[in-house]
């Protein structure tokens, strides 16, 4: 099974100049914990997670500049829609991440989450294995 068969393809994104309150509103309305950050051509340049907002803005009392570009994660691990779902699960485990942006021709086309993998019966074990690797004590959860 390919990533395209199980990914979420209707993805909202923000730009680096967006205010973090916009990101929080998107997260709340879509019930998600990650929003891709793209340039004006929909090319991904990072991601912002609920954890980024808490650790890099709220807990540091960073009230000076509340723009996404100041607190987003820039090192993105991504896959394309032709990637095998098993391979994507392994990549998530290796990089200790719960969600993978899906990119085609340098444009964001979807997000693959552990939940997406778990919802497909043949991938329940991969989702569980990935979550076990991500959740080991001492590992940073993303």
DANORSUL-V589811 format. One record per run of one state. SS is the DSSP state (hx for helix, st for strand, lp for the rest). FROM is the first residue (numbers start at 1). LEN is the number of residues. Records with the same first field share a line. If there is no record, write none. Layout:
SS = FROM-LEN + FROM-LEN
This chain:
lp = 1-1 + 6-2 + 9-4 + 15-4 + 31-3 + 39-5 + 59-8 + 72-1 + 74-4 + 80-4 + 96-3 + 105-2 + 119-2 + 135-8
st = 2-1 + 8-1 + 13-2 + 19-1 + 34-5 + 44-6 + 67-1 + 73-1 + 78-2 + 84-1 + 99-6 + 107-7
hx = 3-3 + 20-11 + 50-9 + 68-4 + 85-11 + 114-5 + 121-14
